[in-house]
Amino acid sequence: MSRFLKESYQAMRAYVPGEQPRDMAYIKLNTNENPYPPAPAVAQALTAGEVEKLRLYSDPTCLGLREKLASLYAVETENVFVGNGSDDILNFLFMAYSREKGVAFADITYGFYSVYATLYGAEACVFPLKADFSLDYTEYCCLNKMVVIANPNAPTGLSLSLSQIEEIVKTNPEAVVVIDEAYIDFGGESALPLISKYENLVVVRTFSKSRSMAGARLGYAFAGKAIIADLEKLRYSTNPYNINRLTLLLGEKTVEENDYTLQTCEKIVATREKTVLRLTEIGFTVIPSKTNFLFAKYPGISGKQLYEALKAKGILVRHFAGERTKDYIRITVGTDSQMERFTEIIREITRGGNYA
């Protein structure tokens, strides 16, 4: 670090992305990527004519994509905001609403929340998850602080009910409540129906998981028109061309083929449930998941040992070294064949003690 960096930033604990090693061909089950390709229309849209248009700026209003999202989800175009990944949108939300009142989130959740709180000098109220990793929604009621909840949560996979989410939103009328629904297409109840009822609610989603476009960097959010106007003001004041032409086009194409997204999500959910059964038979404890990943532990073998043994066999999973998560690994749900290979290797590791 240079001596010029702001002191408060020097102490910031940056978010650590999942590793992307290139030393061998891995089965990647560590970054919650979709194992299936994007909708067919996405590849078909990558024509020479569209590539030629890269010399032109993208549409700063992102109107075409916003209109298609509005139509698909039965809201007004003015209720839709799009960003360069959902992280971009979360950044704007923390920028706009966290510092004045402070912000509340869980201790075991998406790592960027604490990063953004530090970045914008917001007082963070961090609530520990319960012993079973569930979130006590009552702790987030009547706070008068910005509330940010990943629902379903990462890395645990657990979900709150819509009635619980509504109680949080309803009891914090003077503060913004952000529900991060990155994994909602794999299970759980969306808070989207509540945006017409509560002016303080923002629902954030991404194209990275269910729509197989993690590399495109595209996210979207739903909220009342006033909050969307706030976000647009910040975007136009910082980076109005934050989404490139091709990403906007490909985003439109995948929304048009939403049936494909639903089908791949169904396949992933089916594979998830088969994997849960296999892991349970082997002796794992698996947290119930409404996502495209599993959070699991095996008695007598640490999460780090499992992670290292799997990596040595060409399979990447995610391990979080925190005190409450150190015994667990997070496993992205891949294709049936990938998960069959994963469970085959897991059986070898747990039977033979091949993890030292």
N, C-alpha and C positions, 0 to 999 in steps of 0.2 A: 504493500500500500504506500502511496505517496503521502507526504506531509500536508498536501493540499486538500485531501479528502475531509469533508465535514466530520467532526468528531463523533456525532451520533451515528453516522453511517459506518464508521470504522468498527464499531462494536456490533453491527448488525449480523445476525446469523442467517446467511443466505440459504435459500431453498436449494436442496440437493436433488437434481434430477436422477432418474434411473439410469444406470450405466449403459453405455452403448459400445461394448468392446468389439474389436475387429480382428482379434488374434485367431479366431476359428469360427466355424459356422454353428451358431447357437439356436436352440429353440427358445425364442424370447417370450418369457412369461413374466416379465418384470415391470413393464411400463403401461399395462392395461390398454394396449393397442388392440384394435379389432383384427382378428386373424383373416378376415375375408376382404376382398378388394372393394373399392367404392362401387356405387351403382354403375351399370354399364354405360349409361349416358355420359358419365364423367369422362371416360376415356374417349368416347366419340366426339366430345366437344373440343378436344385438343387438336384443332385443325391448324394448318399453316396460316390461314387467314386470321385466326384468333391470336396466334403467336405474333404475327406482324403488327397487331394492334397494341403490343406492349410498348411501342414508342409513344402511345397516348396515355395520359393520366387516367386513372380509374374514376368511376363516378363517386364523388365524395358523399353523395346522399345515400348510396347503396340501395337505391329505391327498388330496383328489380328484385333483389333478394328479400328485402323487407316486405314487399308486397306478396311474394310467394309464401313466406313464413306466416304472414298475417292470414292469408287465405287458408293455409293448412291448419292453423291452430285457432281459427275463428275469432280473431281479434282485429282491431284496426291497425293500419300501417303505423300510425302514430304511437302505438303501444309496443313497437319493436325497435330494438337497438342491436346493431351488429358490431363486432370488434375483431381484432387480430388475435383470435383465440379467446376463450373465456377468461384467461389470466388478464388480458388487456381490459376487459370489462370490470373485473374485480379491482384492478388498479384504479380505474376511474371512480368506482364506488367508494373505495377507501379514501381517495383523494377528496371526494365531495362531502362525505358524511361522517368520517370516523373521528376526526380530531376534536371537534367541539364537545361532543358528548361522551367520547370513548367508545370502545367496541368490545363485544362479548363473543367468545367462541370456545370450542372445546379444547382440552389439552391434547387429545389424540384425534387429529383431523388433518385436512389438507394443509401442508406446511407453509403455503404462501400467505395465509391469513396473518400469522405472526410477523412475517417479513414486511407486509404492507403496513401493519400497525406501527412497526418501528420506523419505517420509511416516512410516514406522515406524522410521526410524533403523537400518535393516539394512545391514550391510556387503555391498556388491554385488561379486560376482566376474563380470566381463563377458568372455565369450569371443568373439573376432572370428570371424565366418564365414570359410570358406575363400575363395579367389579366385573360385571359381565360385558363391559364395553358399550352398554346402552347409554343413551343420553337422557338425562332427567329434564324433560321439557319445562317443568315448573320453575327451574332455576333461571330461565330466560324470560319469564313473565314479569311485567311491571318494572323493568330495568331502567327505562328511559335512556338506553344506550343503543347505538347501532348493534344489531345482532346479525351474525353470519353463521349459517348452519349448512353443512354439506348433507344433503338428504337424497339418496342414501349416503352414508358417511364413508369416507376413505381414511384409513385402510381397513376399517372393520367390516364394511358392507351392510351394516344395520340401518334401519329406516324408521322415521317417525310417521305416525298417521296424519292424515289431512286435518283431522280435528285438533290434534296437538299443535300442528303448525299454525292453524287459525288462532288458537288461544294465545300463542306467542305474538302473532301479528296484532291481534285485537287489543292486547294489554300493553302494547308499546306504541300508542298512537302518535307520539311526538318524536319518534325515531324510526329510521329506516331499518327494515328487516330484509336481509338477503338470504334467499334459499338457493343454494348452489346445487343444481340438478344435473351434474355432469353424467350421472349414471342412471337417470330416471327411466330410460327406455328399457332397462333390464329388470325392472320391478319397482315396487313402491307406488305411492300416490303423489301425483304432481300437485303443486300449489297453484298452478296456472289458473284454475277456475276462480281463485280468490282475488286476482288483480283488479277486477271490475268492482270489487267490494271494498278494498282497502287501498288507500292512496300511498301508504308507506311500504308496500310490498314490492320486492324485485325478485324475479325468478330468472336465474342464469343457467344457460345450457351451452353445449359445445358440439361441434361436428367431429371432434376427435375420437369419440368412443363408438357410439352406435352407427355413425355415418362413415366410419373408416377413413377419415380425413385428418388424422393427427398432424401429418406433414404439411397440410395446407394452411394451418393456423387460422381457424375461423370459429367464432363463438357468437352467441346471440342472447338477448335478454328480453323479458316481457315486464312491463310495469305501466302504471298510469302515465298519462301524457305529460304531466309536469315533470316527473322524474326522468322520463326519456329526454325531455327538452334540456334538463340539467346535464345529462350525459353527452348530448350532442354539442352543447356549449363547450364542455371541456375538450371534446374530441376536435372540434373546429379550432379551438384555441391552442392545441398542441400538435396534432398530426391529422389533418383532415383527409389525407389519402392513405390512411393506415391499412387499408385492405387492397391488395393488388387486383388488376383486372381479371386475371385467370382464376384466382380464388373466388371472386364474386360469381363468375360464370359457373364454375364447378359447383359452388354452393347452390346456385339456382337449379342446376341439373339434378343434384341428389335430392333436393326437396321435391322436385317433380316426380321422382321415382321413390316416393316414400314407402310404397309396398315392399320394395327390395330391402329397405332398412328394417322394416318390421319382420321380414322373413329371416334376415341374418340374426336379428336379436333373438328370435324364437330358437334358432339353432344353437346360439351361444347359451341360452338359458337351459335348454335340454342337455347340452354337454356339461354345463355347470352341475346340474343335479346328478348326472351319472358320476361325475368326478367326486362329488360329496359322498356318494354311497361307497365308492372304491376307497377313499381316504378313511372313512369311518370304519370300514371292514379291516383296514390295515392297523387301526388303532389311534388315528388322529382325532383330536378335538377340532371341529370345524365350526366357526361362528356362522350362524345363518346369514346368507348373503342375498341382497337384492341388486347385485351389481354384476359386472363381468369379471370379477375376481373373487378369490377365497382367502380368508385369513385363518390359518391353521397351525396347530402345534402338535408335536409328538412327545410322549413322556420319555424323559431321560436323554433327549438329544436337544441341544439348544438350537434356536433359530439360526444362529451364525454357522453352526456345524452343518445343518441341513443345506443352507445357502451355499456353503463352500463345496460340499460333497456333490450337490447338483451341478454347480458350475464346472467342476472337474469332469463331469459326464456330459457337458455340452448343453445344459439347461439353465437358463437364467431365471431366478425369482427375485423378489425384493425382501430385504431384511432391514428392519428398523431397530436400532440399538438401544432405544429407550428402556427404562427400567420395567415398564409394564408390557412392552411389546417384544422384548429381546428373545422370548421363547418361540415367537411366531414367525412364519414366513407368509408373504402375500403372493398369491399365485394367480396370474392372469389366466383366464379361460381361453384356451386356443381352440383349434379344430379337434375333432374326435381323435384323429390319429396322433396329434401332438399330445393330447392329454393321456392317451393310452401309453405313449412312450414315457411320459412323465411319471405315471403311476407305476409302470414297470421298473423304472430306475428307483423310485421311492421304496418299492418293495425290497429291492436289492440292498439299499442303504440301511433300512430299518432291520432287515433280517440278519445281515452280515456284520453289523456294526461298522460299516465301511464309511466312516465319517470323521475319523481322527485326522 
